[in-house]
Each structure stands twice: as C-alpha cells, then as structure tokens.
Amino acid sequence: MNPETLELLVTRTMPFGKYQGRAIAELPGDYLAWFARKGFPQGELGGLLALMHEIDHNGLSDLLVPLRHKHQSR
C-alpha cells in the first residue's frame, strides 16, 4: 500500500448504490462488511472498498484523519 492509495480513499466517491457520491473513507462499516461477505466489485473500486473494510475492521480509521483535513482545506 502506498500513500496515494490512502488518498484515494478520501477523494474517490462511491459511484452507485445507497451511498452514491459519498467518499469511500466515509462509508459505514456495515456496508463495507456487506461487500466483504457478498464480494467486492472488480477493479480499482473493489480494491479500495476492500482496503477500507480492513482499515475499518481493524479500528484504524483515524489514520485517514490527516488526509481528510488535507482535502477539506482545498
């Protein structure tokens, strides 16, 4: 994992579904867990959702706080 991938979590938005338009880093844990059970989409989106699920599941979401602040101030 590289820093650019972490930045994508706070800048990319969910392109479909109930949380369309919400940043991947802001998706609820139960939604991420649902994808983990049912299967993540193919491609970059699936990889980002799987990474965010791991971060959320392991209680590491605070690692993204500095990136959120960085992108909110732009």
PDB file of N, H, CA, C and O in Angstrom:
ATOM      1  N   MET A   1       0.854  -1.176   0.000  1.00  0.00           N
ATOM      2  CA  MET A   1       0.000   0.000   0.000  1.00  0.00           C
ATOM      3  C   MET A   1       0.895   1.233   0.000  1.00  0.00           C
ATOM      4  O   MET A   1       1.919   1.281   0.681  1.00  0.00           O
ATOM      5  N   ASN A   2       0.487   2.213  -0.770  1.00  0.00           N
ATOM      6  H   ASN A   2      -0.345   2.173  -1.324  1.00  0.00           H
ATOM      7  CA  ASN A   2       1.258   3.452  -0.834  1.00  0.00           C
ATOM      8  C   ASN A   2       0.382   4.639  -0.428  1.00  0.00           C
ATOM      9  O   ASN A   2      -0.842   4.518  -0.376  1.00  0.00           O
ATOM     10  N   PRO A   3       1.002   5.780  -0.142  1.00  0.00           N
ATOM     11  CA  PRO A   3       0.224   6.947   0.307  1.00  0.00           C
ATOM     12  C   PRO A   3      -0.840   7.401  -0.693  1.00  0.00           C
ATOM     13  O   PRO A   3      -1.898   7.891  -0.300  1.00  0.00           O
ATOM     14  N   GLU A   4      -0.554   7.237  -1.986  1.00  0.00           N
ATOM     15  H   GLU A   4       0.306   6.838  -2.305  1.00  0.00           H
ATOM     16  CA  GLU A   4      -1.529   7.642  -2.997  1.00  0.00           C
ATOM     17  C   GLU A   4      -2.807   6.817  -2.889  1.00  0.00           C
ATOM     18  O   GLU A   4      -3.903   7.332  -3.114  1.00  0.00           O
ATOM     19  N   THR A   5      -2.671   5.549  -2.550  1.00  0.00           N
ATOM     20  H   THR A   5      -1.781   5.130  -2.367  1.00  0.00           H
ATOM     21  CA  THR A   5      -3.850   4.696  -2.386  1.00  0.00           C
ATOM     22  C   THR A   5      -4.694   5.169  -1.210  1.00  0.00           C
ATOM     23  O   THR A   5      -5.922   5.198  -1.295  1.00  0.00           O
ATOM     24  N   LEU A   6      -4.042   5.537  -0.118  1.00  0.00           N
ATOM     25  H   LEU A   6      -3.045   5.513  -0.049  1.00  0.00           H
ATOM     26  CA  LEU A   6      -4.785   6.062   1.035  1.00  0.00           C
ATOM     27  C   LEU A   6      -5.512   7.352   0.673  1.00  0.00           C
ATOM     28  O   LEU A   6      -6.637   7.581   1.119  1.00  0.00           O
ATOM     29  N   GLU A   7      -4.875   8.192  -0.131  1.00  0.00           N
ATOM     30  H   GLU A   7      -3.961   8.006  -0.493  1.00  0.00           H
ATOM     31  CA  GLU A   7      -5.528   9.440  -0.547  1.00  0.00           C
ATOM     32  C   GLU A   7      -6.766   9.155  -1.386  1.00  0.00           C
ATOM     33  O   GLU A   7      -7.751   9.891  -1.315  1.00  0.00           O
ATOM     34  N   LEU A   8      -6.717   8.086  -2.182  1.00  0.00           N
ATOM     35  H   LEU A   8      -5.917   7.488  -2.239  1.00  0.00           H
ATOM     36  CA  LEU A   8      -7.892   7.734  -2.983  1.00  0.00           C
ATOM     37  C   LEU A   8      -9.094   7.412  -2.103  1.00  0.00           C
ATOM     38  O   LEU A   8     -10.234   7.660  -2.498  1.00  0.00           O
ATOM     39  N   LEU A   9      -8.854   6.865  -0.921  1.00  0.00           N
ATOM     40  H   LEU A   9      -7.929   6.663  -0.600  1.00  0.00           H
ATOM     41  CA  LEU A   9      -9.957   6.542  -0.012  1.00  0.00           C
ATOM     42  C   LEU A   9     -10.734   7.782   0.397  1.00  0.00           C
ATOM     43  O   LEU A   9     -11.942   7.706   0.621  1.00  0.00           O
ATOM     44  N   VAL A  10     -10.068   8.916   0.499  1.00  0.00           N
ATOM     45  H   VAL A  10      -9.086   8.978   0.318  1.00  0.00           H
ATOM     46  CA  VAL A  10     -10.758  10.136   0.931  1.00  0.00           C
ATOM     47  C   VAL A  10     -11.203  11.002  -0.244  1.00  0.00           C
ATOM     48  O   VAL A  10     -11.961  11.954  -0.054  1.00  0.00           O
ATOM     49  N   THR A  11     -10.739  10.682  -1.470  1.00  0.00           N
ATOM     50  H   THR A  11     -10.124   9.909  -1.624  1.00  0.00           H
ATOM     51  CA  THR A  11     -11.108  11.512  -2.617  1.00  0.00           C
ATOM     52  C   THR A  11     -12.068  10.826  -3.581  1.00  0.00           C
ATOM     53  O   THR A  11     -12.845  11.503  -4.254  1.00  0.00           O
ATOM     54  N   ARG A  12     -12.032   9.505  -3.664  1.00  0.00           N
ATOM     55  H   ARG A  12     -11.401   8.955  -3.117  1.00  0.00           H
ATOM     56  CA  ARG A  12     -12.934   8.781  -4.561  1.00  0.00           C
ATOM     57  C   ARG A  12     -14.282   8.603  -3.891  1.00  0.00           C
ATOM     58  O   ARG A  12     -14.378   8.382  -2.684  1.00  0.00           O
ATOM     59  N   THR A  13     -15.310   8.706  -4.701  1.00  0.00           N
ATOM     60  H   THR A  13     -15.232   8.886  -5.681  1.00  0.00           H
ATOM     61  CA  THR A  13     -16.656   8.543  -4.167  1.00  0.00           C
ATOM     62  C   THR A  13     -17.284   7.257  -4.691  1.00  0.00           C
ATOM     63  O   THR A  13     -16.896   6.725  -5.731  1.00  0.00           O
ATOM     64  N   MET A  14     -18.243   6.789  -3.951  1.00  0.00           N
ATOM     65  H   MET A  14     -18.559   7.222  -3.106  1.00  0.00           H
ATOM     66  CA  MET A  14     -18.971   5.586  -4.328  1.00  0.00           C
ATOM     67  C   MET A  14     -19.812   5.925  -5.554  1.00  0.00           C
ATOM     68  O   MET A  14     -20.618   6.855  -5.512  1.00  0.00           O
ATOM     69  N   PRO A  15     -19.631   5.170  -6.662  1.00  0.00           N
ATOM     70  CA  PRO A  15     -20.317   5.528  -7.908  1.00  0.00           C
ATOM     71  C   PRO A  15     -21.752   5.016  -8.035  1.00  0.00           C
ATOM     72  O   PRO A  15     -22.443   5.368  -8.991  1.00  0.00           O
ATOM     73  N   PHE A  16     -22.210   4.196  -7.095  1.00  0.00           N
ATOM     74  H   PHE A  16     -21.649   3.910  -6.318  1.00  0.00           H
ATOM     75  CA  PHE A  16     -23.554   3.630  -7.223  1.00  0.00           C
ATOM     76  C   PHE A  16     -24.092   3.258  -5.848  1.00  0.00           C
ATOM     77  O   PHE A  16     -23.371   3.267  -4.851  1.00  0.00           O
ATOM     78  N   GLY A  17     -25.371   2.935  -5.827  1.00  0.00           N
ATOM     79  H   GLY A  17     -25.957   2.928  -6.638  1.00  0.00           H
ATOM     80  CA  GLY A  17     -25.988   2.398  -4.618  1.00  0.00           C
ATOM     81  C   GLY A  17     -26.443   3.440  -3.621  1.00  0.00           C
ATOM     82  O   GLY A  17     -26.485   4.638  -3.901  1.00  0.00           O
ATOM     83  N   LYS A  18     -26.780   2.942  -2.455  1.00  0.00           N
ATOM     84  H   LYS A  18     -26.746   1.969  -2.228  1.00  0.00           H
ATOM     85  CA  LYS A  18     -27.336   3.749  -1.364  1.00  0.00           C
ATOM     86  C   LYS A  18     -26.425   4.909  -0.976  1.00  0.00           C
ATOM     87  O   LYS A  18     -26.905   5.977  -0.598  1.00  0.00           O
ATOM     88  N   TYR A  19     -25.116   4.704  -1.069  1.00  0.00           N
ATOM     89  H   TYR A  19     -24.726   3.837  -1.377  1.00  0.00           H
ATOM     90  CA  TYR A  19     -24.156   5.725  -0.644  1.00  0.00           C
ATOM     91  C   TYR A  19     -23.458   6.385  -1.826  1.00  0.00           C
ATOM     92  O   TYR A  19     -22.328   6.857  -1.699  1.00  0.00           O
ATOM     93  N   GLN A  20     -24.123   6.418  -2.965  1.00  0.00           N
ATOM     94  H   GLN A  20     -25.041   6.035  -3.068  1.00  0.00           H
ATOM     95  CA  GLN A  20     -23.558   7.059  -4.153  1.00  0.00           C
ATOM     96  C   GLN A  20     -23.159   8.493  -3.836  1.00  0.00           C
ATOM     97  O   GLN A  20     -23.932   9.247  -3.245  1.00  0.00           O
ATOM     98  N   GLY A  21     -21.942   8.865  -4.237  1.00  0.00           N
ATOM     99  H   GLY A  21     -21.314   8.253  -4.718  1.00  0.00           H
ATOM    100  CA  GLY A  21     -21.451  10.214  -4.024  1.00  0.00           C
ATOM    101  C   GLY A  21     -20.697  10.413  -2.720  1.00  0.00           C
ATOM    102  O   GLY A  21     -20.072  11.456  -2.529  1.00  0.00           O
ATOM    103  N   ARG A  22     -20.740   9.447  -1.824  1.00  0.00           N
ATOM    104  H   ARG A  22     -21.248   8.600  -1.978  1.00  0.00           H
ATOM    105  CA  ARG A  22     -20.030   9.551  -0.539  1.00  0.00           C
ATOM    106  C   ARG A  22     -18.607   9.032  -0.710  1.00  0.00           C
ATOM    107  O   ARG A  22     -18.380   8.038  -1.400  1.00  0.00           O
ATOM    108  N   ALA A  23     -17.655   9.707  -0.081  1.00  0.00           N
ATOM    109  H   ALA A  23     -17.839  10.515   0.479  1.00  0.00           H
ATOM    110  CA  ALA A  23     -16.255   9.257  -0.141  1.00  0.00           C
ATOM    111  C   ALA A  23     -16.135   7.848   0.416  1.00  0.00           C
ATOM    112  O   ALA A  23     -16.813   7.493   1.380  1.00  0.00           O
ATOM    113  N   ILE A  24     -15.278   7.054  -0.188  1.00  0.00           N
ATOM    114  H   ILE A  24     -14.727   7.342  -0.971  1.00  0.00           H
ATOM    115  CA  ILE A  24     -15.102   5.662   0.251  1.00  0.00           C
ATOM    116  C   ILE A  24     -14.718   5.625   1.737  1.00  0.00           C
ATOM    117  O   ILE A  24     -15.167   4.743   2.468  1.00  0.00           O
ATOM    118  N   ALA A  25     -13.899   6.567   2.179  1.00  0.00           N
ATOM    119  H   ALA A  25     -13.535   7.284   1.585  1.00  0.00           H
ATOM    120  CA  ALA A  25     -13.477   6.599   3.583  1.00  0.00           C
ATOM    121  C   ALA A  25     -14.634   6.902   4.524  1.00  0.00           C
ATOM    122  O   ALA A  25     -14.516   6.686   5.730  1.00  0.00           O
ATOM    123  N   GLU A  26     -15.745   7.397   3.999  1.00  0.00           N
ATOM    124  H   GLU A  26     -15.841   7.573   3.020  1.00  0.00           H
ATOM    125  CA  GLU A  26     -16.892   7.761   4.827  1.00  0.00           C
ATOM    126  C   GLU A  26     -18.003   6.706   4.800  1.00  0.00           C
ATOM    127  O   GLU A  26     -19.061   6.906   5.397  1.00  0.00           O
ATOM    128  N   LEU A  27     -17.772   5.603   4.121  1.00  0.00           N
ATOM    129  H   LEU A  27     -16.913   5.440   3.636  1.00  0.00           H
ATOM    130  CA  LEU A  27     -18.798   4.557   4.064  1.00  0.00           C
ATOM    131  C   LEU A  27     -18.920   3.860   5.412  1.00  0.00           C
ATOM    132  O   LEU A  27     -17.913   3.641   6.085  1.00  0.00           O
ATOM    133  N   PRO A  28     -20.141   3.508   5.817  1.00  0.00           N
ATOM    134  CA  PRO A  28     -20.339   2.831   7.106  1.00  0.00           C
ATOM    135  C   PRO A  28     -19.717   1.430   7.105  1.00  0.00           C
ATOM    136  O   PRO A  28     -19.667   0.756   6.076  1.00  0.00           O
ATOM    137  N   GLY A  29     -19.253   1.017   8.264  1.00  0.00           N
ATOM    138  H   GLY A  29     -19.294   1.564   9.100  1.00  0.00           H
ATOM    139  CA  GLY A  29     -18.627  -0.289   8.420  1.00  0.00           C
ATOM    140  C   GLY A  29     -19.528  -1.441   8.028  1.00  0.00           C
ATOM    141  O   GLY A  29     -19.056  -2.426   7.460  1.00  0.00           O
ATOM    142  N   ASP A  30     -20.834  -1.339   8.322  1.00  0.00           N
ATOM    143  H   ASP A  30     -21.218  -0.538   8.783  1.00  0.00           H
ATOM    144  CA  ASP A  30     -21.729  -2.444   7.970  1.00  0.00           C
ATOM    145  C   ASP A  30     -21.893  -2.582   6.457  1.00  0.00           C
ATOM    146  O   ASP A  30     -22.092  -3.688   5.954  1.00  0.00           O
ATOM    147  N   TYR A  31     -21.812  -1.475   5.736  1.00  0.00           N
ATOM    148  H   TYR A  31     -21.650  -0.577   6.145  1.00  0.00           H
ATOM    149  CA  TYR A  31     -21.872  -1.508   4.274  1.00  0.00           C
ATOM    150  C   TYR A  31     -20.615  -2.175   3.713  1.00  0.00           C
ATOM    151  O   TYR A  31     -20.696  -2.991   2.795  1.00  0.00           O
ATOM    152  N   LEU A  32     -19.464  -1.826   4.265  1.00  0.00           N
ATOM    153  H   LEU A  32     -19.398  -1.163   5.011  1.00  0.00           H
ATOM    154  CA  LEU A  32     -18.207  -2.445   3.847  1.00  0.00           C
ATOM    155  C   LEU A  32     -18.206  -3.934   4.179  1.00  0.00           C
ATOM    156  O   LEU A  32     -17.719  -4.745   3.391  1.00  0.00           O
ATOM    157  N   ALA A  33     -18.744  -4.296   5.336  1.00  0.00           N
ATOM    158  H   ALA A  33     -19.139  -3.638   5.976  1.00  0.00           H
ATOM    159  CA  ALA A  33     -18.820  -5.701   5.738  1.00  0.00           C
ATOM    160  C   ALA A  33     -19.751  -6.476   4.810  1.00  0.00           C
ATOM    161  O   ALA A  33     -19.503  -7.648   4.528  1.00  0.00           O
ATOM    162  N   TRP A  34     -20.814  -5.842   4.333  1.00  0.00           N
ATOM    163  H   TRP A  34     -21.016  -4.889   4.561  1.00  0.00           H
ATOM    164  CA  TRP A  34     -21.712  -6.491   3.388  1.00  0.00           C
ATOM    165  C   TRP A  34     -20.958  -6.851   2.110  1.00  0.00           C
ATOM    166  O   TRP A  34     -21.085  -7.964   1.600  1.00  0.00           O
ATOM    167  N   PHE A  35     -20.170  -5.903   1.597  1.00  0.00           N
ATOM    168  H   PHE A  35     -20.066  -4.999   2.012  1.00  0.00           H
ATOM    169  CA  PHE A  35     -19.359  -6.185   0.410  1.00  0.00           C
ATOM    170  C   PHE A  35     -18.373  -7.322   0.689  1.00  0.00           C
ATOM    171  O   PHE A  35     -18.146  -8.174  -0.169  1.00  0.00           O
ATOM    172  N   ALA A  36     -17.792  -7.331   1.882  1.00  0.00           N
ATOM    173  H   ALA A  36     -17.977  -6.638   2.579  1.00  0.00           H
ATOM    174  CA  ALA A  36     -16.837  -8.386   2.231  1.00  0.00           C
ATOM    175  C   ALA A  36     -17.514  -9.762   2.184  1.00  0.00           C
ATOM    176  O   ALA A  36     -16.896 -10.743   1.772  1.00  0.00           O
ATOM    177  N   ARG A  37     -18.761  -9.831   2.598  1.00  0.00           N
ATOM    178  H   ARG A  37     -19.263  -9.034   2.933  1.00  0.00           H
ATOM    179  CA  ARG A  37     -19.499 -11.099   2.570  1.00  0.00           C
ATOM    180  C   ARG A  37     -19.953 -11.471   1.169  1.00  0.00           C
ATOM    181  O   ARG A  37     -19.863 -12.634   0.776  1.00  0.00           O
ATOM    182  N   LYS A  38     -20.438 -10.500   0.415  1.00  0.00           N
ATOM    183  H   LYS A  38     -20.511  -9.555   0.733  1.00  0.00           H
ATOM    184  CA  LYS A  38     -21.032 -10.755  -0.902  1.00  0.00           C
ATOM    185  C   LYS A  38     -20.007 -10.747  -2.037  1.00  0.00           C
ATOM    186  O   LYS A  38     -20.232 -11.343  -3.090  1.00  0.00           O
ATOM    187  N   GLY A  39     -18.890 -10.073  -1.818  1.00  0.00           N
ATOM    188  H   GLY A  39     -18.707  -9.588  -0.962  1.00  0.00           H
ATOM    189  CA  GLY A  39     -17.868  -9.953  -2.856  1.00  0.00           C
ATOM    190  C   GLY A  39     -17.699  -8.507  -3.285  1.00  0.00           C
ATOM    191  O   GLY A  39     -18.672  -7.808  -3.570  1.00  0.00           O
ATOM    192  N   PHE A  40     -16.448  -8.071  -3.327  1.00  0.00           N
ATOM    193  H   PHE A  40     -15.658  -8.639  -3.096  1.00  0.00           H
ATOM    194  CA  PHE A  40     -16.147  -6.710  -3.759  1.00  0.00           C
ATOM    195  C   PHE A  40     -16.210  -6.625  -5.282  1.00  0.00           C
ATOM    196  O   PHE A  40     -15.940  -7.616  -5.961  1.00  0.00           O
ATOM    197  N   PRO A  41     -16.562  -5.460  -5.831  1.00  0.00           N
ATOM    198  CA  PRO A  41     -16.556  -5.295  -7.286  1.00  0.00           C
ATOM    199  C   PRO A  41     -15.141  -5.492  -7.839  1.00  0.00           C
ATOM    200  O   PRO A  41     -14.156  -5.417  -7.104  1.00  0.00           O
ATOM    201  N   GLN A  42     -15.064  -5.739  -9.110  1.00  0.00           N
ATOM    202  H   GLN A  42     -15.864  -5.801  -9.707  1.00  0.00           H
ATOM    203  CA  GLN A  42     -13.769  -5.875  -9.786  1.00  0.00           C
ATOM    204  C   GLN A  42     -13.086  -4.510  -9.888  1.00  0.00           C
ATOM    205  O   GLN A  42     -13.731  -3.468  -9.772  1.00  0.00           O
ATOM    206  N   GLY A  43     -11.791  -4.537 -10.105  1.00  0.00           N
ATOM    207  H   GLY A  43     -11.268  -5.383 -10.199  1.00  0.00           H
ATOM    208  CA  GLY A  43     -11.038  -3.331 -10.423  1.00  0.00           C
ATOM    209  C   GLY A  43     -10.664  -2.487  -9.223  1.00  0.00           C
ATOM    210  O   GLY A  43     -10.671  -2.936  -8.077  1.00  0.00           O
ATOM    211  N   GLU A  44     -10.336  -1.236  -9.539  1.00  0.00           N
ATOM    212  H   GLU A  44     -10.330  -0.871 -10.470  1.00  0.00           H
ATOM    213  CA  GLU A  44      -9.855  -0.300  -8.524  1.00  0.00           C
ATOM    214  C   GLU A  44     -10.876  -0.093  -7.409  1.00  0.00           C
ATOM    215  O   GLU A  44     -10.515  -0.072  -6.233  1.00  0.00           O
ATOM    216  N   LEU A  45     -12.140   0.059  -7.770  1.00  0.00           N
ATOM    217  H   LEU A  45     -12.433   0.042  -8.726  1.00  0.00           H
ATOM    218  CA  LEU A  45     -13.177   0.280  -6.759  1.00  0.00           C
ATOM    219  C   LEU A  45     -13.203  -0.855  -5.745  1.00  0.00           C
ATOM    220  O   LEU A  45     -13.248  -0.609  -4.539  1.00  0.00           O
ATOM    221  N   GLY A  46     -13.175  -2.081  -6.216  1.00  0.00           N
ATOM    222  H   GLY A  46     -13.139  -2.282  -7.195  1.00  0.00           H
ATOM    223  CA  GLY A  46     -13.181  -3.230  -5.320  1.00  0.00           C
ATOM    224  C   GLY A  46     -11.979  -3.241  -4.399  1.00  0.00           C
ATOM    225  O   GLY A  46     -12.095  -3.561  -3.215  1.00  0.00           O
ATOM    226  N   GLY A  47     -10.828  -2.893  -4.945  1.00  0.00           N
ATOM    227  H   GLY A  47     -10.734  -2.634  -5.906  1.00  0.00           H
ATOM    228  CA  GLY A  47      -9.618  -2.831  -4.124  1.00  0.00           C
ATOM    229  C   GLY A  47      -9.706  -1.765  -3.048  1.00  0.00           C
ATOM    230  O   GLY A  47      -9.274  -1.981  -1.916  1.00  0.00           O
ATOM    231  N   LEU A  48     -10.265  -0.613  -3.401  1.00  0.00           N
ATOM    232  H   LEU A  48     -10.615  -0.438  -4.321  1.00  0.00           H
ATOM    233  CA  LEU A  48     -10.414   0.460  -2.421  1.00  0.00           C
ATOM    234  C   LEU A  48     -11.428   0.088  -1.344  1.00  0.00           C
ATOM    235  O   LEU A  48     -11.217   0.374  -0.166  1.00  0.00           O
ATOM    236  N   LEU A  49     -12.519  -0.543  -1.742  1.00  0.00           N
ATOM    237  H   LEU A  49     -12.691  -0.775  -2.699  1.00  0.00           H
ATOM    238  CA  LEU A  49     -13.517  -0.969  -0.755  1.00  0.00           C
ATOM    239  C   LEU A  49     -12.943  -2.026   0.180  1.00  0.00           C
ATOM    240  O   LEU A  49     -13.199  -1.999   1.384  1.00  0.00           O
ATOM    241  N   ALA A  50     -12.171  -2.951  -0.368  1.00  0.00           N
ATOM    242  H   ALA A  50     -11.962  -2.973  -1.346  1.00  0.00           H
ATOM    243  CA  ALA A  50     -11.555  -3.996   0.465  1.00  0.00           C
ATOM    244  C   ALA A  50     -10.547  -3.379   1.435  1.00  0.00           C
ATOM    245  O   ALA A  50     -10.493  -3.765   2.602  1.00  0.00           O
ATOM    246  N   LEU A  51      -9.760  -2.434   0.963  1.00  0.00           N
ATOM    247  H   LEU A  51      -9.804  -2.120   0.014  1.00  0.00           H
ATOM    248  CA  LEU A  51      -8.799  -1.765   1.834  1.00  0.00           C
ATOM    249  C   LEU A  51      -9.522  -1.000   2.938  1.00  0.00           C
ATOM    250  O   LEU A  51      -9.125  -1.071   4.101  1.00  0.00           O
ATOM    251  N   MET A  52     -10.573  -0.275   2.587  1.00  0.00           N
ATOM    252  H   MET A  52     -10.896  -0.217   1.643  1.00  0.00           H
ATOM    253  CA  MET A  52     -11.313   0.491   3.589  1.00  0.00           C
ATOM    254  C   MET A  52     -11.964  -0.450   4.582  1.00  0.00           C
ATOM    255  O   MET A  52     -12.035  -0.130   5.769  1.00  0.00           O
ATOM    256  N   HIS A  53     -12.437  -1.592   4.137  1.00  0.00           N
ATOM    257  H   HIS A  53     -12.379  -1.852   3.174  1.00  0.00           H
ATOM    258  CA  HIS A  53     -13.007  -2.580   5.056  1.00  0.00           C
ATOM    259  C   HIS A  53     -11.958  -3.036   6.062  1.00  0.00           C
ATOM    260  O   HIS A  53     -12.249  -3.117   7.256  1.00  0.00           O
ATOM    261  N   GLU A  54     -10.759  -3.332   5.611  1.00  0.00           N
ATOM    262  H   GLU A  54     -10.522  -3.267   4.642  1.00  0.00           H
ATOM    263  CA  GLU A  54      -9.678  -3.761   6.511  1.00  0.00           C
ATOM    264  C   GLU A  54      -9.328  -2.660   7.512  1.00  0.00           C
ATOM    265  O   GLU A  54      -9.137  -2.926   8.699  1.00  0.00           O
ATOM    266  N   ILE A  55      -9.248  -1.434   7.025  1.00  0.00           N
ATOM    267  H   ILE A  55      -9.403  -1.218   6.061  1.00  0.00           H
ATOM    268  CA  ILE A  55      -8.934  -0.299   7.907  1.00  0.00           C
ATOM    269  C   ILE A  55     -10.023  -0.145   8.963  1.00  0.00           C
ATOM    270  O   ILE A  55      -9.733  -0.008  10.151  1.00  0.00           O
ATOM    271  N   ASP A  56     -11.287  -0.170   8.518  1.00  0.00           N
ATOM    272  H   ASP A  56     -11.523  -0.282   7.552  1.00  0.00           H
ATOM    273  CA  ASP A  56     -12.418  -0.018   9.441  1.00  0.00           C
ATOM    274  C   ASP A  56     -12.488  -1.193  10.419  1.00  0.00           C
ATOM    275  O   ASP A  56     -12.636  -0.994  11.625  1.00  0.00           O
ATOM    276  N   HIS A  57     -12.381  -2.397   9.903  1.00  0.00           N
ATOM    277  H   HIS A  57     -12.260  -2.558   8.923  1.00  0.00           H
ATOM    278  CA  HIS A  57     -12.498  -3.608  10.723  1.00  0.00           C
ATOM    279  C   HIS A  57     -11.433  -3.672  11.818  1.00  0.00           C
ATOM    280  O   HIS A  57     -11.682  -4.185  12.909  1.00  0.00           O
ATOM    281  N   ASN A  58     -10.252  -3.148  11.518  1.00  0.00           N
ATOM    282  H   ASN A  58     -10.049  -2.731  10.632  1.00  0.00           H
ATOM    283  CA  ASN A  58      -9.149  -3.177  12.478  1.00  0.00           C
ATOM    284  C   ASN A  58      -9.039  -1.905  13.309  1.00  0.00           C
ATOM    285  O   ASN A  58      -8.060  -1.714  14.031  1.00  0.00           O
ATOM    286  N   GLY A  59     -10.043  -1.033  13.209  1.00  0.00           N
ATOM    287  H   GLY A  59     -10.838  -1.188  12.623  1.00  0.00           H
ATOM    288  CA  GLY A  59     -10.080   0.173  14.041  1.00  0.00           C
ATOM    289  C   GLY A  59      -9.006   1.191  13.706  1.00  0.00           C
ATOM    290  O   GLY A  59      -8.523   1.904  14.585  1.00  0.00           O
ATOM    291  N   LEU A  60      -8.631   1.261  12.437  1.00  0.00           N
ATOM    292  H   LEU A  60      -9.024   0.682  11.723  1.00  0.00           H
ATOM    293  CA  LEU A  60      -7.541   2.153  12.030  1.00  0.00           C
ATOM    294  C   LEU A  60      -8.024   3.381  11.255  1.00  0.00           C
ATOM    295  O   LEU A  60      -7.223   4.058  10.611  1.00  0.00           O
ATOM    296  N   SER A  61      -9.304   3.668  11.311  1.00  0.00           N
ATOM    297  H   SER A  61      -9.955   3.118  11.834  1.00  0.00           H
ATOM    298  CA  SER A  61      -9.861   4.785  10.533  1.00  0.00           C
ATOM    299  C   SER A  61      -9.233   6.129  10.877  1.00  0.00           C
ATOM    300  O   SER A  61      -9.196   7.027  10.037  1.00  0.00           O
ATOM    301  N   ASP A  62      -8.740   6.276  12.103  1.00  0.00           N
ATOM    302  H   ASP A  62      -8.771   5.546  12.786  1.00  0.00           H
ATOM    303  CA  ASP A  62      -8.115   7.545  12.492  1.00  0.00           C
ATOM    304  C   ASP A  62      -6.863   7.845  11.680  1.00  0.00           C
ATOM    305  O   ASP A  62      -6.420   8.993  11.634  1.00  0.00           O
ATOM    306  N   LEU A  63      -6.288   6.838  11.043  1.00  0.00           N
ATOM    307  H   LEU A  63      -6.647   5.906  11.080  1.00  0.00           H
ATOM    308  CA  LEU A  63      -5.118   7.073  10.191  1.00  0.00           C
ATOM    309  C   LEU A  63      -5.452   7.980   9.009  1.00  0.00           C
ATOM    310  O   LEU A  63      -4.567   8.617   8.439  1.00  0.00           O
ATOM    311  N   LEU A  64      -6.717   8.034   8.649  1.00  0.00           N
ATOM    312  H   LEU A  64      -7.437   7.517   9.112  1.00  0.00           H
ATOM    313  CA  LEU A  64      -7.135   8.826   7.494  1.00  0.00           C
ATOM    314  C   LEU A  64      -7.481  10.274   7.852  1.00  0.00           C
ATOM    315  O   LEU A  64      -7.709  11.093   6.961  1.00  0.00           O
ATOM    316  N   VAL A  65      -7.521  10.590   9.133  1.00  0.00           N
ATOM    317  H   VAL A  65      -7.336   9.925   9.857  1.00  0.00           H
ATOM    318  CA  VAL A  65      -7.911  11.945   9.561  1.00  0.00           C
ATOM    319  C   VAL A  65      -7.026  13.025   8.938  1.00  0.00           C
ATOM    320  O   VAL A  65      -7.564  14.004   8.421  1.00  0.00           O
ATOM    321  N   PRO A  66      -5.701  12.898   8.959  1.00  0.00           N
ATOM    322  CA  PRO A  66      -4.880  13.945   8.332  1.00  0.00           C
ATOM    323  C   PRO A  66      -5.169  14.104   6.841  1.00  0.00           C
ATOM    324  O   PRO A  66      -5.131  15.222   6.328  1.00  0.00           O
ATOM    325  N   LEU A  67      -5.451  13.027   6.150  1.00  0.00           N
ATOM    326  H   LEU A  67      -5.482  12.118   6.567  1.00  0.00           H
ATOM    327  CA  LEU A  67      -5.772  13.118   4.718  1.00  0.00           C
ATOM    328  C   LEU A  67      -7.120  13.783   4.509  1.00  0.00           C
ATOM    329  O   LEU A  67      -7.294  14.544   3.557  1.00  0.00           O
ATOM    330  N   ARG A  68      -8.069  13.508   5.379  1.00  0.00           N
ATOM    331  H   ARG A  68      -7.928  12.889   6.152  1.00  0.00           H
ATOM    332  CA  ARG A  68      -9.383  14.176   5.265  1.00  0.00           C
ATOM    333  C   ARG A  68      -9.221  15.670   5.424  1.00  0.00           C
ATOM    334  O   ARG A  68      -9.782  16.447   4.652  1.00  0.00           O
ATOM    335  N   HIS A  69      -8.445  16.081   6.434  1.00  0.00           N
ATOM    336  H   HIS A  69      -7.989  15.449   7.061  1.00  0.00           H
ATOM    337  CA  HIS A  69      -8.225  17.513   6.671  1.00  0.00           C
ATOM    338  C   HIS A  69      -7.510  18.151   5.491  1.00  0.00           C
ATOM    339  O   HIS A  69      -7.839  19.267   5.090  1.00  0.00           O
ATOM    340  N   LYS A  70      -6.550  17.458   4.947  1.00  0.00           N
ATOM    341  H   LYS A  70      -6.283  16.551   5.273  1.00  0.00           H
ATOM    342  CA  LYS A  70      -5.788  17.973   3.798  1.00  0.00           C
ATOM    343  C   LYS A  70      -6.721  18.255   2.620  1.00  0.00           C
ATOM    344  O   LYS A  70      -6.584  19.278   1.949  1.00  0.00           O
ATOM    345  N   HIS A  71      -7.653  17.362   2.372  1.00  0.00           N
ATOM    346  H   HIS A  71      -7.764  16.531   2.916  1.00  0.00           H
ATOM    347  CA  HIS A  71      -8.528  17.513   1.203  1.00  0.00           C
ATOM    348  C   HIS A  71      -9.744  18.382   1.485  1.00  0.00           C
ATOM    349  O   HIS A  71     -10.380  18.857   0.544  1.00  0.00           O
ATOM    350  N   GLN A  72     -10.089  18.606   2.749  1.00  0.00           N
ATOM    351  H   GLN A  72      -9.573  18.220   3.514  1.00  0.00           H
ATOM    352  CA  GLN A  72     -11.175  19.524   3.079  1.00  0.00           C
ATOM    353  C   GLN A  72     -10.726  20.970   2.930  1.00  0.00           C
ATOM    354  O   GLN A  72     -11.535  21.848   2.628  1.00  0.00           O
ATOM    355  N   SER A  73      -9.447  21.215   3.139  1.00  0.00           N
ATOM    356  H   SER A  73      -8.790  20.502   3.384  1.00  0.00           H
ATOM    357  CA  SER A  73      -8.961  22.591   3.087  1.00  0.00           C
ATOM    358  C   SER A  73      -8.688  23.061   1.666  1.00  0.00           C
ATOM    359  O   SER A  73      -8.294  24.209   1.464  1.00  0.00           O
ATOM    360  N   ARG A  74      -8.888  22.209   0.692  1.00  0.00           N
ATOM    361  H   ARG A  74      -9.208  21.276   0.855  1.00  0.00           H
ATOM    362  CA  ARG A  74      -8.653  22.599  -0.710  1.00  0.00           C
ATOM    363  C   ARG A  74      -9.860  23.247  -1.305  1.00  0.00           C
ATOM    364  O   ARG A  74      -9.840  23.636  -2.472  1.00  0.00           O
TER     365      ARG A  74
END
